[in-house]
Every structure is written in C-alpha cells, then in structure tokens.
Amino acid sequence: MNKNASYLTLATVSEGLFKEKGSKFLAFAYPVKTEQEIKGILESLHKKYFDARHHCYAYMLGKNKDVFRTNDDGEPNHSAGDPILGQIRSHSLTNVLIVVVRYFGGTKLGVGGLINAYKTAAAESILNNQVIETEDRMELTLHFGYQEMNHVMKLVKEYDLEIAAQKFDNICEINLSVPDGIWEMVIAKAKDLEGVIMVGD
C-alpha cells in the first residue's frame, strides 16, 4: 500500500456508552467521506434521539486531515466537541464522525466532568470499532477487444489493481478500482495500450 496515500479510519459504525451521575452519554462513530454525508447522519440522529438534551460531535475529513469541525451543542465551550475531536486525533483517524448524544441526569458535572464524559464516550465508540488502514480509490473503466485482453490483464497484475466488474462480449469491459496514489501512472500506462479505450476519464 502506498504509505503517502493511505490513512487510518474506522471500518464500520459503532457505539459507546458512558454514565455519570444519572447522565447518559451515547456515542456513535461513523466512517464518512463528505460533509453532505455527515449532515444526513446528524439529521437522522436528531430524529431518533429527539428528546436528548445535547447532540455534540466532531469530525475529521481528508487524508491530510485538513477539514475538521467540533460542535458543543449548548454545552460549555470546548467541553464536548474538543474532547471528541481529541480522541479522533489521538487515534490518528480521518474520514470519521463521532456524535455523543447526552441525556441529562439532573446533576451538573462541571466542565472537567463534561470533558471526561465526552472523551470517554468517544473513546469507547472507537474501542468498539476496528481501525483500518485504507486509501482513496477511483474507478477506471476500460473497453477493448479480445485480442487486447492480455495487455489489459498485464496492467492489472503489474499494479495489483482490484477488478470491480468485468464483461466479456464482442467488446470487453473491465471496471478497475485504482488507488489514488498510483492513478496517474495507471492512466499513463492505459493510454499507451493499443486498442484500449478509457471511459469516463
């Protein structure tokens, strides 16, 4: 795997729970790619846990971790979103959203107590997940005749590409999943192949 292009993220959706003095902190961790996707998740959590006092969250996007945001949703400044983001950072994750939904138990926890509660709930949701190393991939579709099959397969083998779909008819079609880090090289090589047409580039 190309180390420069790879990053750590979460494998799936997971939950965590922390209870303190009657308050319940439900944490939800998601692998995400876009802010649009995050918006949809936040909306559905608001619908499901509409009776909760706070929906605090943090997210980090991009393999360079250059897009991130925190939200304290009414809790004292920096007592909720920051500790959640701190957990994402301390596990070196990106393309991750963690939301902590709080049901107030009647007793105030103070800023220190809140920081600990949001941090622990977020950590729990990561612990109940699996951290994976991955890289962004792009789709490349090639059209070619039977006689070019060997050249195309040689390209697939040389760069260890993943075949997402293939159709062998009068005109063959193959869908390749290409890691971001080697996209330019693969495209240049594919352009050199006689009788092979790239679709959608």
N, C-alpha and C positions, 0 to 999 in steps of 0.2 A: 504494500500500500504506500502510495506517495505521501510521505510524512508531512510535507508542506501543505498538502491539500486536505489532509484528514483532520478530524476533530472529534472530541468526545461529546456524546449526547445520551439521551435515555432511550431505552429500547421500546418502551410501551407506556401505557397510562398506569399510574399507581396512586395509592393513598397513604396518608399518615394521620395519626391522631395524638393530640396532647391534651390532657385535662389539668386544670389548675383552679382551685378554689371555686368549683362549680362552673367555671367557663370551659367550653369545649372548643378546641381548635382543630378543624378538619382540613387536612392539607391534600391537595390534588396536584400531581405532577404530570406534565404532558410533553412529548416531543412535538415541536412545532417548526414551521418553516417561514410563515409570514404573519404580519400584524393583522391581516384580514382573518386568518385562521384563529388567532388569539381572541379577536373581537367576538367571533362566534362562540368560542368556549366560554368566555366571560358571560355572555348573554344567557347561555343555557344554564350555567351555574347560578346566575341570579334568579332565573325562573324556578329552578329546582329548590334552592335554599333561600327563597324569598323572605323567610321570616328571620334570617340571621342578621345580627347587628352590623357586622363588618365583612366585606369581601376584599381582603388585602392581597396584593400579588406583586410578582417581579418576573421579568423575562429577559432573556439574552438571545440575540439572533446574530447569525453570520459567522463564518468560520474565523473571522478576525475579531469577533465579539465586540463589534463596534456599534451595535444597536441594542440598547437596553433601557428598561424603564422600571420604576417602582411606583407603587400606589399604596398609601396608608389608609385610604378609605375612612377618614374620620378618626382614626387612632392618632395619638400624639405624633408629631413629626418625627420621622426616622425610626419609629418604634416597631414598625411592621414590615414595610416594603424592603427597607435596607437589610434587616437580618435575613429575609428570604433570599434576596439577591446575594448576600454574603455566602449562603450555602451553595448557590449555583456556582459562584466564583471559586469557592474552596474545593469544589469537586472538578474544577476546570471544565465545566459544561458549557455548551452553547446550543442554540435552537431548542430551548427549554422554557416552559412556562410553569411557574408554581403559584397556585392560588391557595390562600389559607382563609377559610370561612370561620368566623368566630360567633359562637352563641354565648352571650354574656351571662355570667352566673350570679350577678348581683354584687360581687365583691371586686373592687378595683385592684388591679395588680401592680399599679405603678409602672413607670417607664421601664425600669430594669426587669420587672416581671414580664412585661409585654415582649420586650426584646428576646428574652429567654424562651417564652412560649412560642413566638412565631419562628424563631430559629430552630427550636426542637421539632416542631411540627413539620417544617420544611425538610429538615434533615431526615426525619422518619420516612417521608414520602420518597426521598432519593434512595434510602436504605432498602425500601420495599420494591425497588425497581432494579434494572440492570444497566450499568453504564457500558456503552459500546463505543468502539472507535469506528467511524464511518467517514465517507467523503461524498460531496455532492456529485451527482451523476447527470448526464444529459443523454437524450435519446438520439440515435442516429439511424436512419432508415436507408438501406441500400437496395437498388433494383439492378438485376444483372441476368444475363443468360446462363444456361447450364455450363457453358464452356469456361465461364469466369469463376465458377464455384471454388476451385482450388485456390485461386488468388485471394478470394474473399476469406476463405477459411484460414489461410495462412496469416492474414491480417488479424483475425480474431485470436488465433493462437499466439502470435507474436506479442500482442498487448494484453493477453489474458482477459479478453472482453466477455461480458455477460450477454448471452443471447436472450432477449426478452420475448421474441416471437419470430417464427420463420414460416414462409410459404413457398413451396417449390412447385411451380407450374411452368407454363411456357416462358414466363418471365418470373424469375425467383425474387423473393423479397425477404430481407432479414432486418429485424429491429435489434439494434445493439444498445446496451446501456454502457455509456463511456464515462469513466471518472473524469471530473472536471480538470484535474491536474495534467491529464495527457490528451485532452480534447484536441488541441491544436495539432499535435503530432499525428494523431489518428486521422484527422481531416486531411492533412497534407498527404499522408500515405494513400488514403482512399482516392484522392483526386488523381493520383498517379496511375491508378488501376484502369487499364483499358476496358471499355465496355461496361463500366460500373457507374451508375447514376445515383447521386446522393439526393435524397428527397428532404425537403424542409430546411435545408441549410441556407 
